[in-house]
Amino acid sequence: MQKWANADDQALIRLRVDFPGHRIWRSVRYDGRLGDWVATLRDPAAGLDPTVIRADPAALREALAAERKLAVQSTRAR
């Protein structure tokens, strides 16, 4: 079993598992270090905004949960 390098790796994996309708990754800053947390919509049933960017994994998780809720409401309104 592979051990992950740090908590950020584990958070990234959990986000990808919990939100499969998005492609989730870390941006790379101008200095080569990891930057913001980014999610790009792959499945229109999973959200409305094509790209969601947040500074940390907790904020991205919250935003993606809100996206999921909006997508469900949008589908029901049709």
C-alpha contacts under 8 A as a table, 3 or more apart, distances in Angstrom:
res1	aa1	res2	aa2	distance
4	W	7	A	7.68
4	W	9	D	6.20
4	W	10	Q	6.62
5	A	9	D	6.58
6	N	9	D	5.55
6	N	10	Q	6.76
7	A	10	Q	5.04
7	A	11	A	6.09
8	D	11	A	4.98
8	D	12	L	6.11
8	D	57	P	7.89
9	D	12	L	5.11
9	D	13	I	6.32
10	Q	13	I	5.16
10	Q	14	R	6.24
11	A	14	R	5.13
11	A	15	L	6.14
11	A	57	P	6.52
12	L	15	L	5.17
12	L	16	R	6.21
12	L	24	I	7.36
12	L	25	W	7.11
12	L	57	P	7.45
13	I	16	R	5.12
13	I	17	V	6.18
14	R	17	V	5.11
14	R	18	D	6.01
15	L	18	D	5.12
15	L	19	F	5.83
15	L	24	I	7.31
15	L	57	P	7.87
15	L	61	R	6.80
16	R	19	F	5.32
16	R	20	P	5.68
16	R	22	H	7.48
16	R	23	R	7.29
16	R	24	I	6.17
17	V	20	P	5.87
19	F	22	H	5.93
19	F	46	A	7.77
19	F	64	L	7.47
20	P	23	R	7.26
21	G	41	L	6.27
21	G	42	R	5.32
21	G	43	D	4.77
21	G	44	P	7.71
21	G	45	A	7.60
21	G	46	A	5.29
21	G	47	G	7.99
22	H	39	A	5.67
22	H	40	T	5.23
22	H	41	L	4.51
22	H	42	R	5.15
22	H	43	D	6.85
22	H	46	A	7.37
23	R	39	A	5.40
23	R	40	T	5.07
23	R	41	L	6.49
23	R	42	R	6.64
24	I	37	W	7.40
24	I	38	V	5.62
24	I	39	A	4.34
24	I	40	T	6.52
25	W	37	W	6.09
25	W	38	V	5.43
25	W	39	A	6.60
26	R	34	L	6.22
26	R	35	G	6.14
26	R	36	D	5.79
26	R	37	W	4.70
26	R	38	V	5.88
27	S	34	L	5.92
27	S	35	G	4.97
27	S	36	D	5.37
27	S	37	W	6.33
27	S	38	V	6.67
28	V	31	D	7.92
28	V	32	G	5.76
28	V	33	R	5.76
28	V	34	L	4.64
28	V	35	G	5.21
28	V	36	D	7.69
29	R	32	G	5.27
29	R	33	R	5.39
29	R	34	L	5.87
29	R	35	G	5.30
30	Y	33	R	7.48
35	G	55	A	7.47
36	D	53	I	6.56
36	D	54	R	5.79
36	D	55	A	4.74
36	D	56	D	6.66
37	W	53	I	5.71
37	W	54	R	5.31
37	W	55	A	5.91
37	W	56	D	6.06
37	W	57	P	6.42
37	W	60	L	6.70
38	V	51	T	7.12
38	V	52	V	5.80
38	V	53	I	4.56
38	V	54	R	6.60
38	V	60	L	7.60
39	A	51	T	5.67
39	A	52	V	5.17
39	A	53	I	6.49
39	A	60	L	7.92
40	T	50	P	5.74
40	T	51	T	4.51
40	T	52	V	6.54
41	L	44	P	6.83
41	L	46	A	7.27
41	L	47	G	6.81
41	L	48	L	7.85
41	L	49	D	7.15
41	L	50	P	5.03
41	L	51	T	6.20
42	R	46	A	7.92
43	D	46	A	5.50
43	D	47	G	7.44
44	P	47	G	5.74
44	P	48	L	6.63
44	P	71	A	7.58
45	A	68	R	7.60
45	A	71	A	5.83
45	A	72	V	7.16
45	A	75	T	7.83
46	A	67	E	6.92
46	A	68	R	5.06
46	A	71	A	6.04
46	A	72	V	7.93
47	G	50	P	7.81
47	G	64	L	7.44
47	G	67	E	4.52
47	G	68	R	4.96
47	G	69	K	7.70
47	G	70	L	6.62
47	G	71	A	4.81
48	L	67	E	6.23
48	L	70	L	7.10
48	L	71	A	5.99
49	D	52	V	6.66
49	D	67	E	7.39
52	V	60	L	7.45
52	V	63	A	7.46
52	V	64	L	7.69
53	I	60	L	6.90
54	R	57	P	7.39
54	R	59	A	5.94
54	R	60	L	5.28
55	A	59	A	6.93
55	A	60	L	7.57
56	D	59	A	5.52
56	D	60	L	6.37
57	P	60	L	4.99
57	P	61	R	6.03
58	A	61	R	5.09
58	A	62	E	6.25
59	A	62	E	5.10
59	A	63	A	6.17
60	L	63	A	5.05
60	L	64	L	6.05
61	R	64	L	5.18
61	R	65	A	6.12
62	E	65	A	5.18
62	E	66	A	6.31
63	A	66	A	5.09
63	A	67	E	6.15
64	L	67	E	4.80
64	L	68	R	6.09
65	A	68	R	5.09
65	A	69	K	6.31
66	A	69	K	5.06
66	A	70	L	6.20
67	E	70	L	5.10
67	E	71	A	6.13
68	R	71	A	5.13
68	R	72	V	6.32
69	K	72	V	5.21
69	K	73	Q	6.27
70	L	73	Q	5.06
70	L	74	S	5.99
71	A	74	S	5.01
71	A	75	T	6.17
72	V	75	T	5.14
72	V	76	R	6.27
73	Q	76	R	5.11
73	Q	77	A	6.22
74	S	77	A	5.18
74	S	78	R	6.71
75	T	78	R	5.54
